[in-house]
Amino acid sequence: MVKFYQQGKLRGELVREYDLTPSALDRWISQSGKSGLFKIKDNRSLKENELIALRKELK
């Protein structure tokens, strides 16, 4: 979907044609632009990863 968007397909067309939510498509586009990766864990900052590790350690 992101490639279609980058190639000029309109956001609204993608949402309608593929039955997506606008927020899901926006999230994918945003994640792709930041790191090119789509997994949430791949897009976390160093601080976010440290916080998650500390929370696990406290449990």
C-alpha positions in Angstrom: 0.0 0.0 0.0 2.8 2.4 0.9 4.5 1.8 -2.5 1.2 2.5 -4.3 0.9 5.8 -2.2 4.5 6.7 -3.0 3.9 6.1 -6.7 1.1 8.7 -6.7 -2.1 6.8 -5.9 -4.4 8.9 -3.8 -4.8 8.1 -0.1 -8.6 8.1 -0.4 -8.5 5.7 -3.3 -6.4 3.2 -1.4 -8.6 3.3 1.6 -11.7 2.7 -0.5 -10.2 0.2 -2.9 -8.6 -2.0 -0.2 -11.1 -1.4 2.6 -8.6 0.1 4.9 -9.0 2.5 7.8 -7.4 5.9 7.1 -5.5 5.7 10.4 -3.9 2.3 9.5 -2.7 3.6 6.1 -1.3 6.8 7.7 0.5 4.7 10.3 2.1 2.5 7.6 3.2 5.5 5.6 4.6 7.2 8.7 6.5 4.0 9.8 7.8 3.5 6.3 9.1 7.1 6.2 10.9 6.9 9.5 12.8 3.6 9.2 11.4 1.7 6.2 10.3 -1.0 8.7 6.8 -1.9 9.7 7.1 -3.7 13.0 6.4 -1.6 16.0 9.5 -2.9 17.9 11.6 -1.8 14.9 10.4 1.7 15.1 10.9 2.3 18.8 13.5 4.8 20.1 16.4 3.7 22.2 14.7 5.2 25.3 11.5 3.4 24.6 13.4 0.1 24.4 15.2 0.8 27.6 11.9 1.6 29.4 10.4 -1.7 28.2 13.4 -3.6 29.4 13.3 -2.0 32.8 9.6 -2.7 33.2 10.3 -6.4 32.3 13.1 -6.5 34.8 10.9 -5.1 37.6 8.2 -7.8 37.0 
